[in-house]
Amino acid sequence: MDVDKTAVFCPICNFEFPRRNPIYAWVAVLLAIFLLILFIF
Protein backbone atom coordinates (compact mmCIF):
# COMPACT_ATOMS: atom_id res chain seq x y z
CA MET A 1 0.00 0.00 0.00
CA ASP A 2 1.29 3.46 -0.86
CA VAL A 3 1.31 6.04 1.90
CA ASP A 4 1.35 9.78 1.28
CA LYS A 5 4.87 11.11 1.88
CA THR A 6 3.48 13.94 4.01
CA ALA A 7 1.72 11.50 6.35
CA VAL A 8 2.83 11.57 9.97
CA PHE A 9 1.34 8.17 10.86
CA CYS A 10 0.77 4.95 8.93
CA PRO A 11 -2.99 4.56 8.35
CA ILE A 12 -2.77 0.78 8.90
CA CYS A 13 -0.52 0.25 11.95
CA ASN A 14 -0.29 3.82 13.37
CA PHE A 15 3.51 3.79 13.09
CA GLU A 16 4.85 7.32 13.55
CA PHE A 17 7.22 8.14 10.71
CA PRO A 18 10.46 9.82 11.79
CA ARG A 19 10.71 13.48 10.82
CA ARG A 20 13.85 14.71 9.12
CA ASN A 21 15.29 18.09 9.78
CA PRO A 22 15.73 19.95 6.44
CA ILE A 23 18.98 21.47 7.70
CA TYR A 24 20.72 18.12 7.17
CA ALA A 25 19.82 18.13 3.48
CA TRP A 26 21.22 21.66 3.05
CA VAL A 27 24.43 20.77 4.89
CA ALA A 28 24.89 17.71 2.65
CA VAL A 29 24.38 19.78 -0.51
CA LEU A 30 26.78 22.49 0.63
CA LEU A 31 29.38 19.90 1.62
CA ALA A 32 29.09 18.19 -1.77
CA ILE A 33 29.53 21.53 -3.57
CA PHE A 34 32.52 22.41 -1.39
CA LEU A 35 34.19 19.05 -2.07
CA LEU A 36 33.50 19.36 -5.79
CA ILE A 37 35.11 22.81 -5.89
CA LEU A 38 38.02 21.54 -3.80
CA PHE A 39 38.75 18.68 -6.24
CA ILE A 40 38.42 20.88 -9.34
CA PHE A 41 41.03 23.40 -8.19
N, CA, C and O of each residue as an XYZ file, in Angstrom:
164
protein
N       0.834     -1.176      0.000
C       0.000      0.000      0.000
C       0.881      1.242      0.000
O       1.855      1.316      0.749
N       0.546      2.199     -0.824
C       1.286      3.457     -0.861
C       0.742      4.399      0.205
O      -0.465      4.502      0.422
N       1.672      5.078      0.859
C       1.305      6.044      1.899
C       1.803      7.408      1.450
O       2.916      7.537      0.942
N       0.978      8.413      1.641
C       1.352      9.778      1.285
C       2.644     10.168      1.994
O       2.797      9.910      3.188
N       3.574     10.789      1.268
C       4.868     11.115      1.880
C       4.776     12.225      2.917
O       5.728     12.446      3.664
N       3.653     12.923      2.977
C       3.482     13.940      4.011
C       2.767     13.392      5.248
O       2.525     14.123      6.209
N       2.434     12.108      5.215
C       1.724     11.505      6.348
C       2.638     11.418      7.565
O       3.831     11.143      7.439
N       2.079     11.650      8.719
C       2.833     11.572      9.968
C       2.738     10.170     10.555
O       3.685      9.684     11.174
N       1.573      9.513     10.357
C       1.336      8.170     10.863
C       0.922      7.240      9.733
O       0.317      7.675      8.753
N       1.248      5.965      9.869
C       0.772      4.946      8.935
C      -0.725      4.733      9.190
O      -1.132      4.559     10.339
N      -1.550      4.745      8.133
C      -2.993      4.564      8.352
C      -3.366      3.134      8.757
O      -4.474      2.908      9.244
N      -2.475      2.180      8.568
C      -2.766      0.783      8.903
C      -2.340      0.446     10.333
O      -3.145     -0.034     11.131
N      -1.052      0.704     10.651
C      -0.523      0.250     11.948
C      -0.250      1.385     12.932
O       0.203      1.135     14.049
N      -0.520      2.628     12.534
C      -0.294      3.817     13.369
C       1.170      4.042     13.738
O       1.473      4.658     14.760
N       2.083      3.532     12.891
C       3.508      3.788     13.088
C       3.771      5.262     12.830
O       3.314      5.811     11.828
N       4.508      5.906     13.733
C       4.845      7.318     13.547
C       6.135      7.412     12.741
O       7.184      6.944     13.183
N       6.055      8.011     11.571
C       7.223      8.141     10.708
C       8.187      9.166     11.304
O       7.762     10.214     11.791
N       9.485      8.862     11.264
C      10.462      9.823     11.792
C      10.494     11.074     10.919
O      10.376     10.996      9.697
N      10.653     12.202     11.551
C      10.711     13.476     10.825
C      12.158     13.858     10.626
O      12.967     13.782     11.551
N      12.482     14.270      9.414
C      13.853     14.707      9.119
C      13.929     16.220      9.202
O      13.005     16.941      8.825
N      15.043     16.662      9.700
C      15.294     18.086      9.777
C      15.854     18.536      8.422
O      16.847     17.968      7.967
N      15.256     19.530      7.764
C      15.731     19.946      6.443
C      17.131     20.545      6.464
O      17.757     20.668      5.411
N      17.629     20.914      7.619
C      18.976     21.474      7.696
C      20.021     20.449      7.281
O      21.051     20.816      6.716
N      19.771     19.151      7.554
C      20.724     18.118      7.174
C      20.857     18.014      5.656
O      21.954     17.778      5.151
N      19.775     18.183      4.935
C      19.820     18.133      3.478
C      20.648     19.305      2.938
O      21.450     19.128      2.021
N      20.455     20.500      3.505
C      21.219     21.657      3.049
C      22.702     21.511      3.371
O      23.552     21.889      2.564
N      23.014     20.975      4.525
C      24.426     20.766      4.890
C      25.064     19.768      3.932
O      26.208     19.959      3.520
N      24.349     18.708      3.572
C      24.888     17.709      2.649
C      25.126     18.317      1.274
O      26.148     18.038      0.648
N      24.207     19.137      0.798
C      24.375     19.776     -0.514
C      25.561     20.732     -0.492
O      26.378     20.725     -1.413
N      25.662     21.548      0.539
C      26.776     22.490      0.627
C      28.115     21.768      0.751
O      29.109     22.204      0.170
N      28.148     20.682      1.495
C      29.378     19.903      1.619
C      29.774     19.285      0.284
O      30.954     19.274     -0.070
N      28.801     18.773     -0.457
C      29.092     18.192     -1.767
C      29.630     19.252     -2.725
O      30.571     18.987     -3.474
N      29.048     20.437     -2.710
C      29.529     21.528     -3.574
C      30.937     21.933     -3.168
O      31.792     22.141     -4.028
N      31.186     22.046     -1.875
C      32.516     22.411     -1.393
C      33.557     21.385     -1.828
O      34.637     21.755     -2.290
N      33.239     20.092     -1.683
C      34.193     19.051     -2.073
C      34.409     19.039     -3.578
O      35.523     18.796     -4.040
N      33.370     19.295     -4.341
C      33.504     19.358     -5.794
C      34.426     20.502     -6.194
O      35.298     20.324     -7.044
N      34.243     21.659     -5.598
C      35.110     22.812     -5.890
C      36.529     22.522     -5.447
O      37.478     22.900     -6.135
N      36.694     21.864     -4.321
C      38.020     21.545     -3.802
C      38.781     20.621     -4.761
O      39.977     20.810     -4.982
N      38.087     19.616     -5.337
C      38.748     18.681     -6.238
C      39.007     19.289     -7.614
O      39.930     18.855     -8.303
N      38.230     20.269     -8.028
C      38.420     20.884     -9.344
C      39.667     21.760     -9.340
O      40.418     21.784    -10.315
N      39.888     22.486     -8.232
C      41.029     23.404     -8.189
C      42.164     22.827     -7.485
O      43.206     23.470     -7.360
